[in-house]
Amino acid sequence: MILDAASEDAVKFDAWNDILPPTRSGGYKTSLRAIRTPFIDHLQQHREEAKQKTEQLREELLEAIEQGRQYELVPGAGQSAGMIGDILPAGDIVRQTIEEAEHALKQSSILLT
C-alpha cells in the first residue's frame, strides 16, 4: 500500500483517539496518519457513530492487530509514504547513506579550499 500511495493518500485519522485514547497520564492527543482505507473513510465521515461504537471498534482493531492485519484497517503511514518508490534491504540503505555522506563531505572540503 505504501509503495502505491501518493502523499495525499495519507490522511489524519482523528477517530483513532476516539477508539484508542491515549493512556499515558499527561499525554497529549495527536492525530494518527494512515493510508486511506474504507474503514478509515467510513469512520471519518461518521465520527459520532464511531464515538457510539467505541468498544466494538476497539475490539475489531485489537483483533486485527493480534492477527497481524492492522494494515487492512489502519495502515499507519505519513505523507512521506509518497516518496517511497521501492523497498531496499537495510544494508543497502546504510551503504547508500554512507556513500552520500562521503560525497557531501568531499564536496564541502572542496568548497572550503
C-alpha positions, 0 to 999 in steps of 0.5 A: 500500500505504501509503495502505491500511495501518493502523499495525499493518500495519507490522511489524519485519522482523528477517530483513532483517539476516539477508539484508542485514547491515549493512556499515558497520564499527561499525554497529549492527543495527536492525530494518527496518519494512515493510508486511506482505507474504507474503514478509515473513510467510513469512520471519518465521515461518521465520527459520532457513530464511531464515538457510539461504537467505541468498544466494538471498534476497539475490539475489531482493531485489537483483533486485527492487530493480534492477527497481524492485519492492522494494515487492512484497517489502519495502515499507519503511514505519513505523507512521506509514504509518497516518496517511497518508490521501492523497498531496499534491504537495510544494508543497502540503505546504510551503504547508500547513506554512507556513500552520500555522506562521503560525497557531501563531505568531499564536496564541502572540503572542496568548497572550503579550499 
